[in-house]
Amino acid sequence: MSPLLELKKLTYQAQHKMILDIPEFQIETGEFLGIMGPNGAGKSTLLKVLAFLDQQTSGEILYRGQAIPNGNAPLELRRKFSIALQQSLLLDGTVFDNIAIGLTLRKVSKSIIKEKVEQWMELFAVSHLSKKNALYLSGGEAQRVNLARAMIVEPEILFLDEPFSALDFPTKIRLMEDFKGIIEEAQTTTVFVSHDLMEIHYLTTKLAIIVNGEIKQVGPTPRVLEHPNSSTVSFLNEWKKFYPVAR
């Protein structure tokens, strides 16, 4: 069986600088992949290339074994993906309307939209905010709405770029606990960029460490954390000073 997404000989350059250089990389169906690395390593760029938000300079991206033309991913494929960022980027409107936007754009019937929005508001514990303007939510509330908006379209792959990083610790813990249960129940393939080892350790099943645009180690999260190779040990040991995991 082909990987869900696969990179082959992929590079990405900007202003004559090599940002990504990845000979091969695979994302399998159902895994929760974490991407971690030093600042400027290329984590967010890799996520945007995988999500067809940025075009690679060379190489191929394959979806279920089929090469996708660079810069010309079909709409039906793009609609299989969802993305949630550190900034929730909610629209000026109610929580209900914000969560519904993906279904509205797909011209889903109003009755199904109502059913689905109510379902996802309940899962993310924001039903009581249904009629509130999304611009006046707290940080934790806004991120719950952001994630519900991404999940309501039942994406084949969910891309996350540090969605928990701006939250205070108690809010982060509550949301991560709820989110982990939701993802495990939905079995959604997830690609998660984070700079936080605690988040990576708690949420992910597979971990890729990227340094200077190159993936230096990839494997099951516990194995990578417990047995870093010579290219990743320095970076991971710095984090382990502050987080008592996988020492």
N, C-alpha and C positions, 0 to 999 in steps of 0.2 A: 504493500500500500504506500502511495506517495505521501510525503509530508504535506501538511496543510499549506504552509508557505516555505519556500526554499530560496536561498540566495546562492548564486554561482558567480564567482570572479567579480564581485561587486565592488565598485569604487565610487566615492563621492568627493568631488573637489570644489572648493570655493576660494576665489581670489588666488588661484594658483597654489593653493595649499591642499594637501591630501587630508581629508577629514575622516573618511572611512576606507578601509582596505580589507575586505572580507572574502577570502577565497571560497568558502562554503559555510552555510549555516542553515539549520532546519528548525521549524516550529511544528510540533506534532499536535494533532487534534486532542483537545481536552486538557492540555497542560497549562499550568500557571507559571509563565516564564518571567523571571526577574532579570532586569538588566542593570548592572551596577558598575561604577568605575569612578575615577577621579574627576574633578571638575574639568570640563573641556575635553573629555575623552571621546565624545561623540555619541553619548547615550540618546539624547533627544533627537539628534539627526538620524540615527538608526531607526528609531521609532517612526519618525515622519516618512522615511523612505519605505519602511515596511507597510505603512498605511497609505501609500501612494499620495502623500501630501507634498513630498519633494521627489524630484527625479534623480536617479543615480546618474553618474557620469559615464560609467560603463558597467558591463555585466548584466545578469539576468535576475529577475524575480519570477518565480514559478508559483502558481496557485494550483494545488492538486495536480502537479506534474505538467501543467500547461504554462508556457512562457507568456508573460503579460507584456504587451508592447510598451516600451518606455514612454511615459507621459500620456498614455492613452488607455488607462484602465477603464473598462466599460462601466457604465453606471450601475448595472446590476451587480457587479462585483464590489464596487465602492459601498453599495447599500448593505453588503454583508458585514461591513466593519463599523464599529463605533469608537469614539475617542472621548476621553474625559481628561481635562488638563488641571494643573494646579489652580488656575483661575477658572471659576465656574462659568463665566461668560453668559450668565442668564439674561433673558430678554425682559424688557419692560412689559410685564403682564403677570397674570396669576401663576401660582405654582402649577395648577392644573394645566394651563395652556403651555407652559414651558416643558412639562414632561410629555405632553401630547405632540409636540412639534414634529417629531420624526414620523409619526403616523399620519399627521395632517398632511405633510408634504407627499406622503405616499398615497394620499386620497383614500385612506381607510374610512369606512363608514363611521358615522358619529356614535352609533350604539356600541360598536367594537372599541372605539377610542375611549369611551366612557368606562367600559368594563376593564380595559387594559390599564388605564391611568389609575383607576381606583385600586387595582391589584398591586401595581408597583408603588403607589403612595403608601399602601399598607405595609409592603415588604420593607420599605425604607423608613417607616415610621414618620411620615410627613402628612398623613391624611388630614390632620387638624389644621394644616397650613394651606389647604386646597385653594382657598379664595384670596390668600394673602399675595400682595405684589412681591414677586421674587427679588426685586432690588432691595427689599428691606429685611431680608433674612440674615440671621447670624452666619458666621463662617461655616459652622458645622451643618446647619440647615441647608445652606446653599449647596454644599458639596453632596449632601444626600439627594437633593433635587437633581443636581448635575449627573450623578451616577444613575439615578432612576431614569432620567432622560436618555442616557446612553444604553441602558439595558432594555427599555421597553420595546425596542425594535428587534429584540432577540438576535443580537449580532452573532455571526459565526466567530469573529475575533473581536475582543474588546481591548483597545489600546489605552493605557493609563500613563500619564506623565506627571508623577509626583502629586497625586490628588490629595494626599493627606498632610503634606509638608507644612502648610500654613496654619494648621489647626493646633489648638492647645492640647496638651497631653491627654487629659481625661476625655475630651471630645474625640480625639484621634482613636483612642482605644475602643470606645463604644462603637464608632463607625466601622472600624476595621473588623470587630467581632461580628457585627451585623453583615458586613459586606462579604466576609469569608463564607458565612453560611449560605448567603444568596448565590454566590458563584459556585460553590460546591453542589448546591441543589440544581442549578441550571446547567452545570458542566460546561460552562462557556470557556473556550480557549482565550487566555488572557496574556497580554504582554505588558509588563509593568516596569517602568523606569523609576528608580528611586535612588536617593543618596543615603538612605537610612537603613542600617543593617537590621534593626529591630523589625521594621516593616517587611524586609526581604525574608528574614528568618520565619516570621509568623505566617506570611501569606503564600509564599511561592513553593512550587514543587521542583522547579528547575532554575538554575542560575547561570547567567553568562556574565563574565567579567570582561569589560572592554577597557583597554588602555591604549592611548594614542591612536584611536581609530581601529584597533585590531582586537578581535575577540581572543583573549589569551587563555581562557579556561571556561568550559561549559560542562554541566552535568547536574545530577540531582543536588538540590540546594544543600542538604546536610553534608554530602560528600565534598562539595566545593569548599564549604566553610570549615570543615574539619581537616581537609587535606589540600590546602592551596598549593599550587605549583610554584616554581621559582619565579614566574612572571607576575604572580598575583599575591604572593605571601606578604610583601611589604605593605601593599595597600590594605589588605584584609586585617593584618595585625594592628594597624593604626586604629581601625574601627573597633577591634576587640578590646582595646584598652578601655572603651567607654560602654560597651554592651557585653554583658556576661553570657554570650552565646557561643557555642562551638569553639570553646577554648581548648 
